[in-house]
Amino acid sequence: MTIEFDKNCYNPLYWHLKKYITDPSIRYIHVIGGSSAGKTHTITQVLSETILTEDVNVKVFRKESTTLWDTVYKDFEYIVGKLNEFIPVFKILDKWINRGTKYQIKFGGLDDPEKAKGLSQFKYIFLNELSKFLFTDFKEIKRRMRGIFGQTCITDCNPISEQMWLNTEVIEKDTWIDLPTFVEEAEGISQLGHDSYVKINTAGNTVLIKTTYKDNYWIVGHPVEGYGMVDENTLKEFEWMQKHSEYDYMVYGKGEFGTVKTGNEFWRAFDINKHVRPVRYEKTTTIHVSIDNNVHPYIAISFWQGFLEQKIIRQVHEIKCEDPNNTASRAGQKALHYLQSIGYDDVVFIYGDYSTKNANTIDEKKRSFYDLFEEQIKEKYQVRDRVSPNTSVAMKGEFINALYNSWQGWTIEISEHCRTSISDYIDVKTNAEGGMLKKKYTDKLLKYSYELNGHFSDTKKDFICEFLYTEFNQYQNKGGSNYQDIEIGSTGQNQY
């Protein structure tokens, strides 16, 4: 069946989906992005038209079946209803939609992975709101996909957290190649905005598309007069968000991976809307480097600057040294490369937990983690050792939370580009003793355990409490959070 649709009735995402859904080498299409981007609606358009023109079946899943009927089912009901006005071939039933008597769009929940059985009947599988699914659900879908040439799984979601499995298990564990953000053979306008992208993995079987509200012509207006609309209220919401909440705009406006607060955070006073800022390295101010010597899952290096007169402490950069760069020497090389890349030409202060000074029994000279790291920096810079003896983690947390609450006029700013740090600061919880409750992970294959989080949090507490050495000592000597009337004296930085 050949049917022509008005080419101006679609957003750019439509043309990208049309291209890759018909490519038999593409097995998975993941669509991520901010709110109001029209992701689900556009996928619904493509799948509804595909079953109209192809003799295929479509399976649509949400994690919980109870949420299906007021969400994605309504999208399909609306789209096929519009198509029926021109070609009345769809029959909308209680739990599925038929095209004639043979082909159907079937809906279901995946609260039990066993419900993924029978996917060999469906050429297209759509997982709506992928962030609600477990990684085990997705793996079961992958296992059940077979028996149809060109079978494709399409997903969509808002990238609400860097810790969601789509990011940690799929995106970060693959290598991606940029594809054009327009479709050359498209009949309509296919150019995505500058905040969006299209990528393909090196295996060539997975496409990742990011789209935002700026790609939705029913929000920002259509380039062709007479189509689309300008939703002034929604645009004003995004304008307000951009002005008053940089981080929220980054997640919901620009569609980039963010983090979610859930309660009992160790850094309870850390507020992404207040403390995450579009800050940069200041050339006239000293760089402070703080290291965490855990090798797995990565070595954490954070870069800080302190502005004493303004009472500002600022994190300007982070480096996450994963395998094969998770050795002290390679981490030091990474830090050195960053310092040189920004043209830094002053003294480097290095901070860390006192365990970084422990002798390394593997190294023939018994050099510590700190020694091996510092050795790289000393190739080009004068280094000052500011690793201090360990003190109460709970008290350090109390002190830094007080700073986050503008104690004595101090401000902490975290660069919006320090994404892993931001996620860590939100994710780390408080244990029964008031310290950090760090999630443990055991690699059953490699047979070792490590802490999943808390590494950048460690670099933060080790730097700030040594940098503000005098203030921290006064704070803890006077009873911590019960003491609010400290007369500001000299800081640790004054001694350096």
FENNORVEN-V43992 format. One record per pair of residues at least 4 apart in sequence whose ideal C-beta (glycine too) atoms are under 8 Angstrom apart, sorted by the first residue. I is the first residue (numbers start at 1). GAP is how many residues later the second one is. If there is no record, write none. Layout:
BEGIN
I&GAP ; I&GAP
END
This chain:
BEGIN
1&51 ; 1&52 ; 2&51 ; 3&46 ; 3&49 ; 3&50 ; 3&84 ; 5&4 ; 5&5 ; 5&44 ; 7&180 ; 7&181 ; 8&180 ; 8&181 ; 8&214 ; 8&216 ; 8&218 ; 8&219 ; 9&218 ; 10&4 ; 10&5 ; 10&32 ; 10&35 ; 10&178 ; 11&27 ; 11&31 ; 11&200 ; 11&204 ; 11&205 ; 11&206 ; 11&207 ; 12&4 ; 12&170 ; 12&177 ; 12&178 ; 12&179 ; 12&180 ; 12&199 ; 12&203 ; 13&4 ; 13&18 ; 13&24 ; 13&25 ; 13&26 ; 13&29 ; 13&179 ; 13&196 ; 13&198 ; 13&202 ; 14&4 ; 14&28 ; 14&31 ; 14&32 ; 14&174 ; 14&176 ; 15&4 ; 15&168 ; 15&171 ; 15&172 ; 15&173 ; 15&174 ; 15&175 ; 16&4 ; 16&167 ; 16&174 ; 16&176 ; 16&182 ; 16&193 ; 17&4 ; 17&12 ; 17&14 ; 17&25 ; 17&26 ; 17&29 ; 17&137 ; 17&192 ; 18&4 ; 18&28 ; 18&165 ; 18&168 ; 19&4 ; 19&164 ; 19&166 ; 19&167 ; 20&6 ; 20&9 ; 20&187 ; 21&5 ; 21&8 ; 21&25 ; 21&29 ; 21&103 ; 21&131 ; 21&133 ; 22&128 ; 23&127 ; 24&125 ; 24&126 ; 25&179 ; 25&180 ; 26&126 ; 26&178 ; 26&179 ; 26&180 ; 26&181 ; 27&118 ; 27&124 ; 27&125 ; 27&126 ; 27&178 ; 27&179 ; 28&124 ; 28&125 ; 28&126 ; 28&127 ; 28&177 ; 28&178 ; 28&179 ; 29&123 ; 29&124 ; 29&125 ; 29&126 ; 29&177 ; 29&178 ; 29&180 ; 30&100 ; 30&125 ; 30&126 ; 30&136 ; 30&140 ; 30&176 ; 30&177 ; 30&178 ; 30&179 ; 31&8 ; 31&12 ; 31&123 ; 31&124 ; 31&125 ; 31&126 ; 31&178 ; 31&179 ; 31&180 ; 32&7 ; 32&124 ; 32&125 ; 32&126 ; 32&127 ; 32&134 ; 32&176 ; 32&177 ; 32&178 ; 32&179 ; 32&223 ; 33&4 ; 33&6 ; 33&125 ; 33&126 ; 33&163 ; 33&176 ; 33&177 ; 33&178 ; 33&179 ; 33&182 ; 33&222 ; 34&124 ; 34&178 ; 34&179 ; 34&217 ; 34&218 ; 34&219 ; 34&220 ; 34&221 ; 35&123 ; 35&178 ; 35&217 ; 35&218 ; 36&177 ; 36&180 ; 36&183 ; 36&195 ; 36&198 ; 36&202 ; 37&174 ; 37&175 ; 37&176 ; 37&178 ; 37&179 ; 37&218 ; 38&4 ; 38&173 ; 38&177 ; 38&178 ; 38&180 ; 38&181 ; 39&4 ; 39&117 ; 39&172 ; 40&4 ; 40&31 ; 40&32 ; 40&35 ; 40&88 ; 40&116 ; 41&4 ; 41&34 ; 41&38 ; 42&4 ; 43&4 ; 43&83 ; 43&85 ; 43&111 ; 43&113 ; 44&4 ; 44&28 ; 44&31 ; 44&32 ; 44&35 ; 45&4 ; 45&34 ; 46&4 ; 47&4 ; 47&11 ; 47&13 ; 47&29 ; 47&58 ; 47&77 ; 47&79 ; 47&107 ; 48&4 ; 48&28 ; 48&31 ; 48&32 ; 48&35 ; 48&57 ; 49&4 ; 49&34 ; 50&4 ; 50&6 ; 50&8 ; 50&74 ; 51&5 ; 51&6 ; 51&7 ; 51&48 ; 51&52 ; 51&53 ; 51&54 ; 52&31 ; 52&35 ; 52&37 ; 52&38 ; 52&47 ; 54&69 ; 55&47 ; 55&48 ; 56&47 ; 56&66 ; 56&67 ; 56&68 ; 57&46 ; 57&47 ; 57&48 ; 57&49 ; 57&64 ; 57&65 ; 57&66 ; 57&67 ; 58&46 ; 58&47 ; 58&48 ; 58&64 ; 58&65 ; 58&66 ; 58&67 ; 58&68 ; 59&46 ; 59&47 ; 59&48 ; 59&49 ; 59&60 ; 59&62 ; 59&63 ; 59&65 ; 59&66 ; 59&67 ; 60&8 ; 60&12 ; 60&13 ; 60&16 ; 60&45 ; 60&46 ; 60&47 ; 60&48 ; 60&65 ; 60&66 ; 60&68 ; 61&46 ; 61&47 ; 61&48 ; 61&49 ; 61&55 ; 61&64 ; 61&65 ; 61&66 ; 61&67 ; 61&72 ; 61&80 ; 62&5 ; 62&6 ; 62&9 ; 62&10 ; 62&47 ; 62&48 ; 62&65 ; 62&66 ; 62&67 ; 62&70 ; 63&4 ; 63&46 ; 63&47 ; 63&48 ; 63&66 ; 63&69 ; 63&70 ; 63&74 ; 64&4 ; 64&45 ; 64&47 ; 64&68 ; 65&43 ; 65&44 ; 65&46 ; 66&43 ; 67&4 ; 67&42 ; 68&4 ; 68&5 ; 68&39 ; 68&40 ; 68&41 ; 69&4 ; 69&5 ; 69&38 ; 70&4 ; 71&4 ; 71&57 ; 71&58 ; 72&4 ; 72&35 ; 72&54 ; 72&56 ; 73&4 ; 73&34 ; 74&4 ; 75&4 ; 76&4 ; 76&21 ; 76&29 ; 76&31 ; 77&4 ; 77&15 ; 77&20 ; 78&4 ; 79&4 ; 80&4 ; 80&10 ; 80&12 ; 80&17 ; 80&25 ; 81&4 ; 81&9 ; 81&11 ; 82&4 ; 83&4 ; 83&6 ; 83&7 ; 84&4 ; 84&5 ; 84&6 ; 89&10 ; 89&11 ; 90&7 ; 90&8 ; 90&9 ; 91&6 ; 91&7 ; 91&8 ; 92&5 ; 93&4 ; 93&5 ; 95&11 ; 95&12 ; 96&8 ; 96&9 ; 96&10 ; 96&11 ; 97&7 ; 97&8 ; 98&5 ; 98&6 ; 99&4 ; 99&5 ; 99&6 ; 106&16 ; 108&7 ; 109&6 ; 110&5 ; 110&6 ; 110&17 ; 110&23 ; 110&27 ; 110&31 ; 111&4 ; 113&23 ; 113&24 ; 113&27 ; 116&21 ; 116&24 ; 116&25 ; 116&28 ; 117&27 ; 118&26 ; 119&6 ; 119&22 ; 119&25 ; 119&26 ; 119&27 ; 119&32 ; 120&24 ; 120&26 ; 120&27 ; 120&28 ; 122&26 ; 122&29 ; 123&25 ; 123&27 ; 123&28 ; 123&29 ; 124&27 ; 124&28 ; 124&29 ; 124&30 ; 125&16 ; 125&20 ; 125&26 ; 125&27 ; 125&28 ; 125&29 ; 126&27 ; 126&28 ; 126&29 ; 127&6 ; 127&11 ; 127&14 ; 127&26 ; 127&27 ; 127&28 ; 127&29 ; 128&27 ; 128&28 ; 129&4 ; 129&27 ; 129&28 ; 130&8 ; 130&25 ; 130&26 ; 130&27 ; 130&36 ; 131&26 ; 131&27 ; 131&29 ; 131&30 ; 131&33 ; 131&35 ; 133&4 ; 133&5 ; 134&4 ; 134&31 ; 135&4 ; 135&30 ; 135&34 ; 136&4 ; 137&4 ; 138&4 ; 138&27 ; 139&4 ; 140&4 ; 141&4 ; 141&12 ; 142&11 ; 145&6 ; 145&8 ; 146&5 ; 147&4 ; 155&11 ; 157&7 ; 157&9 ; 158&93 ; 158&94 ; 158&97 ; 159&5 ; 159&7 ; 159&8 ; 159&92 ; 159&96 ; 159&97 ; 159&98 ; 159&99 ; 160&4 ; 160&91 ; 160&97 ; 160&98 ; 160&100 ; 161&6 ; 161&96 ; 161&97 ; 161&98 ; 161&99 ; 161&262 ; 162&5 ; 162&6 ; 162&95 ; 162&96 ; 162&97 ; 162&257 ; 162&258 ; 162&261 ; 163&4 ; 163&5 ; 163&96 ; 163&260 ; 163&264 ; 164&4 ; 164&93 ; 165&4 ; 165&5 ; 166&4 ; 166&5 ; 167&4 ; 167&5 ; 167&90 ; 168&4 ; 168&5 ; 169&4 ; 170&4 ; 170&36 ; 171&5 ; 171&37 ; 174&27 ; 174&28 ; 174&29 ; 174&32 ; 175&26 ; 175&27 ; 176&23 ; 176&24 ; 176&25 ; 176&26 ; 176&32 ; 177&22 ; 177&23 ; 177&24 ; 177&25 ; 178&19 ; 178&20 ; 178&21 ; 179&19 ; 179&20 ; 179&21 ; 179&28 ; 180&4 ; 180&18 ; 181&10 ; 181&11 ; 181&15 ; 181&16 ; 181&17 ; 182&4 ; 182&8 ; 182&9 ; 182&10 ; 183&7 ; 186&4 ; 189&34 ; 189&35 ; 192&4 ; 192&5 ; 192&6 ; 192&19 ; 192&23 ; 193&18 ; 193&19 ; 193&21 ; 193&22 ; 195&15 ; 195&17 ; 195&19 ; 195&59 ; 195&60 ; 196&13 ; 196&14 ; 196&15 ; 196&16 ; 196&18 ; 196&19 ; 196&59 ; 197&11 ; 197&12 ; 197&13 ; 198&9 ; 198&10 ; 198&11 ; 198&12 ; 199&8 ; 199&9 ; 199&10 ; 200&4 ; 200&6 ; 200&7 ; 200&8 ; 201&4 ; 201&5 ; 201&7 ; 210&45 ; 211&4 ; 211&44 ; 212&4 ; 212&41 ; 212&42 ; 212&43 ; 213&6 ; 213&7 ; 213&21 ; 213&25 ; 213&40 ; 214&5 ; 214&6 ; 216&4 ; 217&4 ; 217&5 ; 217&6 ; 217&10 ; 217&11 ; 217&12 ; 218&4 ; 218&10 ; 218&11 ; 218&13 ; 219&10 ; 219&11 ; 219&12 ; 219&15 ; 219&16 ; 220&8 ; 220&10 ; 220&11 ; 220&15 ; 221&7 ; 221&8 ; 221&9 ; 222&4 ; 222&5 ; 222&6 ; 222&7 ; 224&4 ; 230&5 ; 231&4 ; 232&4 ; 233&4 ; 234&4 ; 235&4 ; 236&4 ; 237&4 ; 238&4 ; 238&11 ; 238&15 ; 239&4 ; 240&4 ; 241&4 ; 241&7 ; 241&8 ; 241&11 ; 241&12 ; 242&4 ; 242&7 ; 242&11 ; 244&29 ; 245&4 ; 245&28 ; 246&4 ; 246&27 ; 246&30 ; 246&31 ; 246&32 ; 246&170 ; 247&4 ; 247&11 ; 247&25 ; 247&26 ; 247&29 ; 247&169 ; 247&175 ; 248&4 ; 248&5 ; 248&24 ; 248&25 ; 249&4 ; 249&5 ; 250&4 ; 250&6 ; 250&8 ; 250&166 ; 251&4 ; 251&5 ; 251&6 ; 251&7 ; 256&163 ; 257&162 ; 258&14 ; 259&13 ; 259&163 ; 259&164 ; 259&167 ; 259&168 ; 260&166 ; 261&4 ; 261&165 ; 264&165 ; 264&166 ; 264&173 ; 265&5 ; 265&161 ; 265&162 ; 265&163 ; 265&164 ; 265&165 ; 266&131 ; 266&162 ; 266&163 ; 266&164 ; 266&169 ; 266&170 ; 266&171 ; 266&191 ; 267&130 ; 267&133 ; 267&134 ; 267&137 ; 267&158 ; 267&159 ; 267&161 ; 267&190 ; 268&133 ; 268&162 ; 269&132 ; 269&133 ; 269&135 ; 269&136 ; 270&5 ; 270&131 ; 270&134 ; 270&155 ; 270&156 ; 271&4 ; 271&133 ; 272&4 ; 272&150 ; 272&154 ; 275&129 ; 275&137 ; 275&138 ; 275&139 ; 276&137 ; 276&138 ; 276&139 ; 276&140 ; 276&146 ; 277&136 ; 277&137 ; 277&138 ; 277&139 ; 278&137 ; 278&138 ; 279&35 ; 279&37 ; 279&134 ; 279&135 ; 279&136 ; 279&137 ; 280&36 ; 280&135 ; 281&6 ; 281&22 ; 281&24 ; 281&35 ; 281&36 ; 281&61 ; 281&63 ; 282&23 ; 282&25 ; 282&34 ; 283&59 ; 283&60 ; 283&61 ; 285&20 ; 285&21 ; 285&22 ; 286&19 ; 286&20 ; 286&60 ; 286&61 ; 286&63 ; 286&207 ; 286&210 ; 287&16 ; 287&17 ; 287&18 ; 287&29 ; 287&52 ; 287&57 ; 287&59 ; 287&61 ; 287&62 ; 288&15 ; 288&16 ; 288&17 ; 288&18 ; 288&60 ; 288&61 ; 288&62 ; 288&63 ; 288&98 ; 288&175 ; 288&179 ; 289&12 ; 289&13 ; 289&14 ; 289&15 ; 289&46 ; 289&59 ; 289&60 ; 289&61 ; 289&62 ; 289&88 ; 290&11 ; 290&12 ; 290&13 ; 290&14 ; 290&60 ; 290&61 ; 290&62 ; 290&169 ; 290&170 ; 290&172 ; 290&173 ; 291&8 ; 291&9 ; 291&10 ; 291&40 ; 291&44 ; 291&59 ; 291&60 ; 291&61 ; 291&65 ; 291&78 ; 291&79 ; 291&82 ; 291&168 ; 292&7 ; 292&8 ; 292&9 ; 292&60 ; 292&61 ; 292&163 ; 292&164 ; 292&166 ; 292&167 ; 292&170 ; 293&6 ; 293&35 ; 293&59 ; 293&60 ; 293&62 ; 293&63 ; 293&76 ; 293&77 ; 294&4 ; 294&5 ; 294&6 ; 294&156 ; 294&157 ; 294&161 ; 295&4 ; 295&31 ; 295&32 ; 295&155 ; 296&30 ; 296&152 ; 296&154 ; 297&25 ; 297&144 ; 297&153 ; 297&155 ; 298&22 ; 298&23 ; 298&24 ; 298&28 ; 298&157 ; 299&21 ; 299&22 ; 299&26 ; 299&27 ; 299&28 ; 299&29 ; 299&32 ; 299&156 ; 300&18 ; 300&19 ; 300&20 ; 300&21 ; 300&120 ; 300&155 ; 300&156 ; 300&158 ; 300&159 ; 301&17 ; 301&18 ; 301&20 ; 301&30 ; 301&33 ; 301&34 ; 301&158 ; 302&13 ; 302&15 ; 302&16 ; 302&116 ; 302&119 ; 302&154 ; 302&157 ; 302&158 ; 302&161 ; 303&12 ; 303&13 ; 303&14 ; 303&15 ; 303&16 ; 303&32 ; 303&35 ; 304&9 ; 304&10 ; 304&11 ; 304&12 ; 304&159 ; 304&160 ; 304&163 ; 305&8 ; 305&9 ; 305&11 ; 306&6 ; 306&7 ; 306&8 ; 306&161 ; 306&185 ; 306&187 ; 307&4 ; 307&5 ; 307&6 ; 307&7 ; 308&183 ; 308&185 ; 308&186 ; 310&101 ; 311&97 ; 311&98 ; 311&99 ; 311&100 ; 312&98 ; 312&99 ; 312&100 ; 312&101 ; 313&90 ; 313&97 ; 313&98 ; 313&99 ; 313&100 ; 313&151 ; 313&154 ; 313&155 ; 314&98 ; 314&99 ; 314&100 ; 314&101 ; 315&97 ; 315&98 ; 315&99 ; 315&100 ; 315&103 ; 315&106 ; 315&145 ; 316&99 ; 317&21 ; 317&98 ; 317&100 ; 317&101 ; 318&99 ; 318&100 ; 318&101 ; 318&102 ; 318&103 ; 318&138 ; 319&12 ; 319&15 ; 319&16 ; 319&19 ; 320&100 ; 321&4 ; 321&5 ; 321&9 ; 321&10 ; 321&13 ; 322&4 ; 324&6 ; 325&5 ; 325&6 ; 325&9 ; 326&4 ; 326&5 ; 327&4 ; 327&45 ; 328&4 ; 328&41 ; 328&42 ; 328&43 ; 328&44 ; 328&45 ; 329&4 ; 329&43 ; 329&44 ; 329&46 ; 329&47 ; 330&4 ; 331&4 ; 331&42 ; 332&4 ; 332&40 ; 332&41 ; 332&42 ; 332&43 ; 332&44 ; 332&45 ; 333&4 ; 333&43 ; 334&4 ; 335&4 ; 335&38 ; 335&41 ; 335&42 ; 336&4 ; 336&40 ; 336&41 ; 336&43 ; 336&44 ; 336&45 ; 337&4 ; 338&4 ; 339&5 ; 339&9 ; 339&38 ; 339&41 ; 339&42 ; 340&4 ; 340&40 ; 344&4 ; 344&37 ; 346&35 ; 347&34 ; 347&35 ; 347&36 ; 347&37 ; 348&29 ; 348&33 ; 348&34 ; 348&35 ; 348&36 ; 349&34 ; 349&35 ; 349&37 ; 349&147 ; 350&20 ; 350&23 ; 350&24 ; 350&27 ; 350&33 ; 350&34 ; 350&35 ; 350&36 ; 350&37 ; 351&35 ; 351&36 ; 351&37 ; 351&108 ; 351&111 ; 351&112 ; 351&115 ; 351&116 ; 352&4 ; 352&18 ; 352&35 ; 352&107 ; 352&110 ; 353&34 ; 353&37 ; 353&105 ; 353&109 ; 354&33 ; 354&34 ; 354&35 ; 354&36 ; 355&14 ; 355&35 ; 356&12 ; 356&13 ; 356&14 ; 356&17 ; 356&31 ; 357&11 ; 357&12 ; 357&13 ; 357&30 ; 358&10 ; 358&11 ; 359&7 ; 359&8 ; 359&9 ; 360&6 ; 360&7 ; 360&8 ; 360&9 ; 360&11 ; 360&12 ; 361&5 ; 363&4 ; 363&9 ; 367&4 ; 367&5 ; 367&8 ; 368&4 ; 369&4 ; 370&4 ; 370&15 ; 370&17 ; 371&4 ; 372&4 ; 373&4 ; 374&4 ; 374&9 ; 374&11 ; 375&4 ; 377&4 ; 377&6 ; 378&4 ; 378&5 ; 384&112 ; 386&80 ; 386&81 ; 386&106 ; 386&110 ; 387&75 ; 388&74 ; 388&77 ; 388&78 ; 388&81 ; 391&4 ; 391&5 ; 391&74 ; 391&85 ; 392&4 ; 392&43 ; 392&84 ; 393&4 ; 393&41 ; 393&42 ; 393&43 ; 393&68 ; 394&4 ; 394&39 ; 394&40 ; 394&41 ; 395&4 ; 395&80 ; 395&81 ; 395&85 ; 396&4 ; 396&65 ; 396&68 ; 396&69 ; 396&76 ; 397&4 ; 397&33 ; 397&37 ; 397&38 ; 397&39 ; 397&64 ; 398&4 ; 398&36 ; 398&77 ; 398&82 ; 398&83 ; 399&4 ; 399&65 ; 399&66 ; 399&69 ; 399&72 ; 399&73 ; 399&76 ; 399&77 ; 399&81 ; 400&4 ; 400&12 ; 400&60 ; 400&61 ; 400&64 ; 400&65 ; 401&4 ; 401&80 ; 402&5 ; 402&73 ; 402&79 ; 403&4 ; 403&7 ; 403&8 ; 403&9 ; 403&61 ; 403&65 ; 404&8 ; 406&4 ; 406&5 ; 407&77 ; 408&63 ; 408&78 ; 408&80 ; 410&58 ; 412&52 ; 414&4 ; 414&7 ; 414&8 ; 414&11 ; 416&6 ; 418&4 ; 418&38 ; 419&4 ; 420&4 ; 420&36 ; 421&4 ; 421&35 ; 421&39 ; 422&4 ; 423&4 ; 424&4 ; 424&29 ; 424&30 ; 424&31 ; 424&32 ; 424&33 ; 425&31 ; 425&32 ; 425&35 ; 427&12 ; 427&26 ; 428&8 ; 428&9 ; 428&10 ; 428&25 ; 428&26 ; 428&29 ; 429&7 ; 429&8 ; 430&4 ; 430&5 ; 430&6 ; 430&7 ; 431&4 ; 431&5 ; 431&6 ; 436&18 ; 436&21 ; 436&22 ; 438&13 ; 438&14 ; 438&15 ; 438&16 ; 439&12 ; 439&13 ; 439&14 ; 440&9 ; 440&10 ; 440&11 ; 440&12 ; 441&8 ; 441&9 ; 441&10 ; 441&11 ; 442&6 ; 442&7 ; 443&4 ; 443&5 ; 443&6 ; 443&7 ; 451&4 ; 453&4 ; 454&4 ; 455&4 ; 456&4 ; 457&4 ; 458&4 ; 459&4 ; 460&4 ; 461&4 ; 462&4 ; 463&4 ; 464&4 ; 464&8 ; 465&4 ; 465&7 ; 466&26 ; 467&24 ; 467&25 ; 467&26 ; 468&4 ; 468&23 ; 468&24 ; 468&25 ; 469&4 ; 469&22 ; 469&23 ; 469&26 ; 470&4 ; 470&19 ; 470&20 ; 470&21 ; 470&22 ; 471&4 ; 471&15 ; 471&17 ; 471&18 ; 471&20 ; 472&4 ; 473&4 ; 474&4 ; 474&9 ; 474&12 ; 474&15 ; 475&5 ; 475&8 ; 475&11 ; 476&4 ; 478&4 ; 478&5 ; 478&8 ; 479&4 ; 490&4 ; 490&5 ; 492&4
END
